[in-house]
Amino acid sequence: MIDIGFNFGDEDAYYVSLGTDSNQQRLFLGAYGSSKVTDFKKGTVFEIVL
């Protein structure tokens, strides 16, 4: 379970990407607060710590 604790307001959070760094030692999850790709500055990136 991932509890991100990020306030997206009244919008749903759309998780759109999962990736690693160049050494494949860190895992990142990209979340976006809008289903429209033209809505700028509504997302964030989280590092998943295992």
TIFI-111419 format. One record per residue: residue number from 1; residue in one letter; chain; x, y, z of N, C-alpha, C in turn. Coordinates in Angstrom, 3 decimals. Atoms other than C-alpha are relative to their C-alpha. Layout:
<atoms>
ATOM,nr,rest,kette,n_x,n_y,n_z,ca_x,ca_y,ca_z,c_x,c_y,c_z
ATOM,NUM,a,A,X,Y,Z,X,Y,Z,X,Y,Z
...
</atoms>
This chain:
<atoms>
ATOM,nr,rest,kette,n_x,n_y,n_z,ca_x,ca_y,ca_z,c_x,c_y,c_z
ATOM,1,m,A,0.841,-1.176,0.000,0.000,0.000,0.000,0.887,1.240,0.000
ATOM,2,i,A,-0.738,-1.262,0.073,1.296,3.448,-0.914,-0.902,1.110,0.503
ATOM,3,d,A,0.737,-1.144,-0.529,0.055,6.339,1.214,0.807,1.245,-0.341
ATOM,4,i,A,-0.805,-1.118,0.463,1.286,9.380,-0.657,-0.254,1.281,0.786
ATOM,5,g,A,0.297,-1.169,-0.802,-0.452,11.973,1.500,0.105,1.318,-0.746
ATOM,6,f,A,-0.086,-1.212,0.808,-0.428,14.498,-1.353,-1.401,0.507,-0.259
ATOM,7,n,A,1.329,-0.569,0.148,-3.396,16.857,-1.545,-0.243,0.422,-1.445
ATOM,8,f,A,0.383,-0.353,1.356,-4.835,16.853,-5.061,-1.280,0.821,-0.015
ATOM,9,g,A,1.227,-0.786,-0.062,-7.826,18.859,-3.854,-1.207,-0.853,-0.324
ATOM,10,d,A,1.215,0.721,0.379,-11.176,17.850,-5.302,0.205,-0.921,-1.203
ATOM,11,e,A,-0.278,0.796,1.190,-9.541,16.211,-8.321,0.425,-1.422,0.381
ATOM,12,d,A,-0.534,1.349,-0.151,-8.831,12.503,-8.691,1.483,0.027,-0.333
ATOM,13,a,A,-1.415,0.135,0.332,-5.192,11.425,-8.836,0.136,-1.076,-1.064
ATOM,14,y,A,-0.219,0.937,1.090,-4.193,9.750,-12.086,1.465,-0.406,0.013
ATOM,15,y,A,-1.378,0.487,-0.016,-1.095,7.599,-11.800,0.366,-0.393,-1.421
ATOM,16,v,A,-0.230,0.150,1.427,0.477,7.740,-15.186,1.348,-0.599,-0.367
ATOM,17,s,A,-1.299,0.526,0.391,4.063,6.544,-15.017,0.724,-0.629,1.180
ATOM,18,l,A,-0.838,0.680,-0.976,6.443,4.276,-13.185,1.358,-0.166,-0.654
ATOM,19,g,A,-1.318,0.087,0.619,10.181,4.394,-13.763,1.115,-0.077,1.025
ATOM,20,t,A,-1.180,0.097,-0.855,13.690,4.061,-12.383,1.021,1.048,-0.420
ATOM,21,d,A,-1.117,-0.850,0.384,16.862,6.107,-12.351,0.903,-0.774,-0.961
ATOM,22,s,A,-0.851,0.637,1.015,19.675,5.309,-14.776,0.717,-1.241,0.523
ATOM,23,n,A,-0.652,1.183,-0.591,21.232,2.786,-12.354,-1.006,-1.064,0.396
ATOM,24,q,A,1.099,0.888,-0.374,17.860,1.084,-11.768,0.054,-0.384,1.478
ATOM,25,q,A,-0.065,0.230,-1.436,18.330,1.447,-8.011,-1.082,0.765,0.753
ATOM,26,r,A,1.065,-0.780,-0.622,15.526,3.927,-7.288,-1.244,-0.088,-0.866
ATOM,27,l,A,1.268,0.154,0.709,11.842,3.573,-8.224,-0.840,1.253,0.197
ATOM,28,f,A,0.780,-1.230,-0.045,9.649,6.572,-9.064,-1.400,-0.229,-0.554
ATOM,29,l,A,1.390,0.051,0.437,5.902,6.989,-9.465,-0.444,1.417,-0.329
ATOM,30,g,A,0.497,-1.307,0.408,4.493,9.920,-11.422,-1.511,0.046,0.156
ATOM,31,a,A,1.437,-0.151,-0.204,1.033,11.125,-10.383,-0.427,1.348,-0.556
ATOM,32,y,A,0.493,-1.233,0.586,-1.078,13.719,-12.139,-1.416,0.245,0.471
ATOM,33,g,A,1.294,-0.352,-0.559,-4.136,15.551,-10.844,-1.067,0.350,-1.005
ATOM,34,s,A,0.983,-0.302,1.025,-5.978,15.864,-14.131,0.085,-1.052,-1.096
ATOM,35,s,A,-0.003,0.939,1.120,-7.009,13.595,-16.972,0.360,0.698,-1.307
ATOM,36,k,A,-0.344,-0.776,1.200,-6.165,16.397,-19.454,1.508,0.280,-0.010
ATOM,37,v,A,-1.438,-0.224,0.075,-2.554,16.511,-20.590,0.354,1.474,-0.204
ATOM,38,t,A,-0.263,-1.423,0.203,-2.919,20.231,-21.342,-0.105,0.806,1.293
ATOM,39,d,A,0.020,-0.671,-1.306,-3.453,21.078,-17.641,1.398,-0.077,0.599
ATOM,40,f,A,-1.383,-0.021,-0.449,0.024,22.142,-16.556,0.104,0.150,1.517
ATOM,41,k,A,-0.375,-0.146,-1.413,1.597,21.955,-13.068,-1.031,-0.594,0.948
ATOM,42,k,A,0.966,0.664,-0.887,-0.927,19.538,-11.560,0.506,-1.360,0.452
ATOM,43,g,A,-0.507,1.316,-0.350,1.351,16.596,-10.939,1.229,0.063,0.882
ATOM,44,t,A,-1.191,0.107,-0.815,4.224,15.389,-8.847,0.622,-1.375,-0.225
ATOM,45,v,A,-0.714,1.260,0.105,6.778,12.600,-8.698,0.360,-0.463,1.405
ATOM,46,f,A,-0.310,0.580,-1.301,7.205,10.280,-5.719,1.088,-1.048,-0.160
ATOM,47,e,A,-0.968,1.075,-0.024,10.181,8.089,-4.892,-0.553,-1.088,0.904
ATOM,48,i,A,0.484,1.118,-0.787,9.121,4.663,-3.687,1.183,-0.609,0.730
ATOM,49,v,A,-1.086,0.506,-0.830,11.348,3.586,-0.809,-0.399,-1.380,0.519
ATOM,50,l,A,0.278,1.360,-0.436,11.493,-0.134,-0.143,0.736,-0.341,1.265
</atoms>
